């Protein structure tokens, strides 16, 4: 579709999109598992070049390479000033309104309203976003790498680096080998943990081994208790940390079950709005296990995203290996069909 895009208002920028990641989160909105204002332009993981800036913009300039971040940091709300910027109130404003940080849209379709997705909408040739929704990208980072770092990588790596605690030399289980799960795996390798990856797809497990998994568990033909037993055998009694990168009730329960006493399960995968998971109370109390959530890697994007990309440039994070197939903008539906079918790696749409 050809749509109308207004010029950036005060505090906003116009970005020419160079690459956009194909994230599973969109499927929840496409299928109605998570509601959003409609009609909407999807895409929340991307990178590009600033082409125009509105009044008062001081974070970036025309010509800068940037990555989008769908969790803005206003710097003034309670969450920002207390060191929890990923919970900035404007993230909820953008998600619920389908607008930018002021709740209004810059998009129109045939003169009628058209909504932004999480304040980004980068399945398009260009996007107008708040200057708080972009982070400058270091020179030498390819557009596709910058794109996937803005969601999958910062979410997975951040969950390990910012939440898992001291795990060097300790077992760390990742349930799910999609883009976020593989990023958590890379984070585990980065901090010196001993990562074990659980998935049902052999090609994804092979990719996990390429990225440094010490062991893998093919759960395709195992009952849930057999998966837990396999992990406990590999870890000598359970994992110190387990990351659920899928977001299903059964995978969250599995991540909790594979923990050793005193271990921590980190939930990063989103599910449908009504999804719940049962946790054994006595196991929680008597074994002093912990279950915590981590949104967007519990990150501080203006700090963490450049740091992650710096580690990539230094050869410490092999983000190129994470990348999957490339698609043109008019092939985005094909990209999501492939994602539903379990295609390995993080696919990328190239609008330019």
C-alpha positions in Angstrom: 0.0 0.0 0.0 1.0 3.6 -0.6 0.4 5.6 2.6 0.8 9.2 3.6 3.6 10.1 6.0 3.7 13.5 7.6 6.9 15.4 8.2 8.4 15.0 11.7 7.0 17.2 14.5 9.0 18.7 17.2 11.3 16.1 18.8 10.8 13.7 15.9 12.9 12.4 13.1 12.3 10.9 9.6 14.3 7.8 8.9 14.9 6.0 5.6 14.6 2.4 6.5 17.5 0.2 5.3 16.6 -3.1 7.1 13.8 -4.4 9.3 13.9 -7.6 11.4 11.2 -10.3 11.1 10.2 -10.7 14.8 7.7 -13.3 16.2 6.1 -10.5 18.2 4.3 -9.3 15.1 2.5 -12.7 14.8 0.8 -12.2 18.2 -0.7 -8.9 16.9 -1.5 -10.3 13.4 -3.4 -13.2 15.0 -5.1 -11.1 17.6 -3.4 -12.8 20.6 -2.4 -9.3 21.7 -4.7 -6.4 20.7 -3.6 -3.2 19.0 -5.3 -0.3 17.2 -6.2 -1.0 13.6 -5.3 -0.4 10.8 -1.6 -0.4 11.6 1.8 -0.4 9.9 3.8 -3.2 11.5 7.6 -3.5 12.0 9.4 -2.6 15.2 13.0 -3.9 14.7 14.9 -1.9 12.2 17.7 0.5 11.2 18.2 3.3 8.7 19.5 6.8 8.0 18.1 10.0 9.4 16.8 12.2 6.5 15.0 15.0 8.3 14.7 16.2 11.9 12.0 18.2 13.6 12.4 21.2 15.9 14.3 20.6 19.1 16.0 17.4 18.0 19.4 17.1 19.6 20.0 13.3 19.9 20.8 12.7 16.2 21.4 14.7 13.0 20.6 14.3 9.3 22.9 11.6 7.9 23.2 9.6 11.1 22.9 5.8 11.0 20.4 4.7 13.7 18.7 1.7 15.1 15.1 1.9 16.2 14.1 1.1 19.8 10.5 0.4 20.6 11.0 1.2 24.3 11.6 5.0 24.4 13.4 6.7 27.3 11.8 10.0 28.2 14.3 10.6 31.0 11.6 12.3 33.2 9.1 9.7 34.4 9.4 7.7 37.6 10.8 4.6 35.9 13.4 6.6 33.9 14.7 8.5 36.9 14.9 5.4 39.1 17.0 3.5 36.7 14.3 1.4 35.0 14.0 3.1 31.6 12.7 0.0 29.8 9.5 0.6 31.8 9.2 4.3 30.6 5.5 5.3 30.7 5.7 6.4 27.0 6.2 2.9 25.9 2.7 2.1 27.0 1.4 5.4 25.5 2.7 4.4 22.1 1.5 0.7 22.3 -2.0 1.6 23.4 -2.6 4.7 21.3 -1.0 3.5 18.1 0.7 6.9 18.0 4.0 8.4 18.9 4.9 9.8 22.3 2.2 12.4 22.1 -0.4 9.7 21.3 -1.0 10.9 17.7 -0.1 9.4 14.4 1.9 10.7 11.4 0.4 8.1 9.1 -2.7 8.3 6.9 -4.3 5.9 4.5 -6.7 7.4 1.9 -7.1 10.3 4.3 -8.2 8.2 7.2 -6.3 7.2 10.4 -3.4 4.7 10.3 -1.5 3.7 13.4 2.1 3.2 14.3 3.3 -0.1 15.8 5.0 0.4 19.1 6.1 3.8 18.0 8.1 2.5 15.0 6.3 1.0 12.0 9.4 0.1 10.0 7.9 -2.3 7.5 8.0 0.7 5.2 10.4 2.7 3.1 10.4 5.5 5.7 9.3 6.0 9.3 8.7 9.1 11.5 9.6 8.3 15.1 10.5 10.1 18.3 14.1 11.0 18.7 13.8 8.9 21.9 13.1 5.9 19.7 16.4 5.9 17.8 20.0 5.2 18.9 23.1 6.0 16.8 24.9 3.1 15.3 28.7 2.9 15.3 30.4 3.0 11.9 31.0 -0.4 10.4 27.9 -2.1 11.6 25.8 -3.5 8.7 22.2 -2.4 8.5 20.8 -5.9 9.0 22.9 -6.4 12.1 21.9 -3.0 13.5 18.2 -3.8 12.8 18.1 -7.1 14.7 20.2 -5.7 17.6 17.4 -3.2 18.3 15.0 -6.0 19.5 16.1 -9.6 19.4 19.7 -9.1 20.4 19.2 -6.5 23.1 16.4 -8.6 24.5 18.3 -11.9 24.6 21.7 -10.6 25.5 20.3 -8.2 28.0 18.3 -10.9 29.8 21.6 -12.6 30.6 23.8 -9.6 31.2 21.3 -7.5 33.1 19.2 -10.1 34.9 21.0 -13.5 35.3 23.7 -12.3 37.7 27.0 -14.1 38.2 26.9 -17.1 35.9 30.4 -17.6 34.7 31.2 -21.3 34.7 27.6 -22.2 35.6 25.0 -23.9 33.5 22.5 -21.7 31.7 19.6 -23.2 29.8 17.8 -21.4 27.0 14.4 -22.7 26.0 13.8 -21.8 22.4 16.3 -21.2 19.6 14.6 -18.3 17.7 16.2 -14.9 17.4 15.8 -14.0 21.0 16.9 -17.4 22.3 20.0 -17.5 20.2 20.8 -14.0 21.4 20.5 -15.2 25.0 22.8 -18.0 24.0 25.4 -15.5 22.7 25.0 -13.5 25.9 25.7 -16.6 27.9 28.8 -17.3 25.9 29.9 -13.7 26.4 29.7 -13.9 30.2 31.3 -17.3 30.4 28.3 -19.4 31.3 27.9 -23.0 30.1 24.9 -22.7 27.8 22.4 -25.5 26.9 19.7 -24.9 24.3 16.4 -26.7 24.1 14.3 -26.7 20.9 12.2 -28.9 18.7 13.9 -28.0 15.4 17.2 -29.8 14.4 18.3 -26.9 12.1 17.8 -24.4 14.9 19.8 -26.6 17.3 22.6 -26.8 14.7 22.7 -23.0 14.6 22.8 -22.9 18.4 25.9 -25.2 18.3 27.6 -22.9 15.8 26.9 -20.0 18.2 28.6 -21.7 21.1 26.0 -24.0 22.8 27.9 -26.5 25.0 25.0 -29.0 24.6 21.6 -29.1 23.0 18.4 -31.0 23.8 16.1 -32.0 20.9 12.7 -31.9 22.5 10.8 -32.9 19.4 10.2 -36.4 20.5 10.5 -36.1 24.3 7.8 -35.7 26.9 8.2 -32.6 29.1 9.5 -34.6 32.1 12.0 -36.3 29.8 13.3 -32.9 28.7 13.7 -31.8 32.3 15.5 -35.1 33.1 17.8 -34.6 30.1 18.8 -31.1 31.2 19.3 -32.3 34.8 21.6 -35.0 33.6 23.6 -32.6 31.5 23.9 -30.1 34.3 24.5 -32.4 37.2 21.2 -31.6 39.0 19.7 -28.6 37.3 20.6 -25.2 35.8 21.6 -22.0 37.7 19.6 -19.9 35.2 17.0 -20.8 32.6 15.7 -18.3 30.0 12.2 -19.0 28.4 12.5 -17.3 25.0 9.2 -18.8 23.6 6.4 -17.5 25.8 4.1 -20.5 26.0 2.8 -21.8 29.4 4.6 -25.1 28.9 7.9 -23.6 28.0 7.8 -21.3 31.0 7.0 -24.2 33.3 9.8 -26.1 31.7 12.3 -23.3 32.3 11.2 -23.3 36.0 11.4 -27.1 36.3 15.0 -27.4 35.0 16.4 -25.1 37.7 18.5 -26.4 40.6 17.5 -25.2 44.1 18.2 -21.4 44.3 18.1 -21.0 40.5 16.4 -18.3 38.5 14.0 -18.6 35.5 13.8 -15.5 33.3 10.7 -15.1 31.1 11.4 -13.0 28.0 9.0 -14.5 25.4 5.6 -12.9 25.0 2.4 -14.9 24.9 -1.2 -14.1 24.3 -2.8 -11.7 26.7 -4.7 -14.5 28.5 -1.9 -17.0 28.8 -1.0 -18.2 32.3 1.5 -20.7 33.7 1.2 -22.7 36.9 4.2 -22.8 39.2 4.4 -25.3 42.1 4.2 -23.2 45.3 6.2 -25.6 47.5 8.9 -25.9 44.9 9.1 -22.1 44.7 9.4 -21.8 48.5 11.3 -24.8 49.7 13.8 -24.8 46.9 14.0 -20.9 46.9 13.7 -20.7 43.1 13.0 -17.4 41.5 10.8 -16.6 38.5 11.3 -13.1 37.0 10.2 -11.3 33.9 12.6 -9.3 31.6 11.1 -6.9 29.1 13.5 -5.8 26.3 16.4 -7.3 28.2 15.8 -5.0 31.1 18.0 -2.7 29.2 18.9 0.9 29.0 18.9 1.2 25.2 21.0 4.4 24.7 23.7 2.7 26.7 23.3 -1.0 26.1 22.7 -1.0 22.3 26.0 0.8 21.4 27.8 -1.4 23.9 26.4 -4.6 22.2 27.3 -3.3 18.8 30.8 -2.4 20.0 31.2 -6.0 21.2 30.1 -7.1 17.7 32.7 -5.0 16.1 35.3 -6.4 18.5 34.4 -9.9 17.5 32.8 -10.8 20.8 29.3 -11.3 19.5 28.9 -13.2 16.2 25.7 -11.4 15.2 26.2 -12.1 11.5 25.7 -15.8 12.2 22.3 -15.0 13.7 20.9 -13.6 10.4 18.6 -15.7 8.3 17.0 -15.1 4.9 16.5 -11.7 3.3 13.2 -10.5 1.8 12.2 -7.4 -0.2 9.5 -5.2 1.4 6.8 -6.7 -0.8 7.8 -10.1 0.3 7.1 -9.5 4.0 4.2 -11.9 4.0 6.5 -14.6 2.7 8.9 -13.8 5.5 6.2 -14.4 8.1 5.0 -17.6 6.4 8.6 -18.9 6.7 8.7 -17.8 10.4 5.5 -19.7 11.1 7.1 -22.7 9.5 10.1 -22.5 11.8 12.8 -21.1 9.5 16.1 -20.8 11.4 17.9 -17.5 12.0 16.6 -13.9 12.1 15.1 -13.0 8.7 15.4 -9.4 7.5 13.3 -7.3 5.2 15.3 -4.9 3.0 12.9 -2.0 2.0 15.6 0.0 0.2 
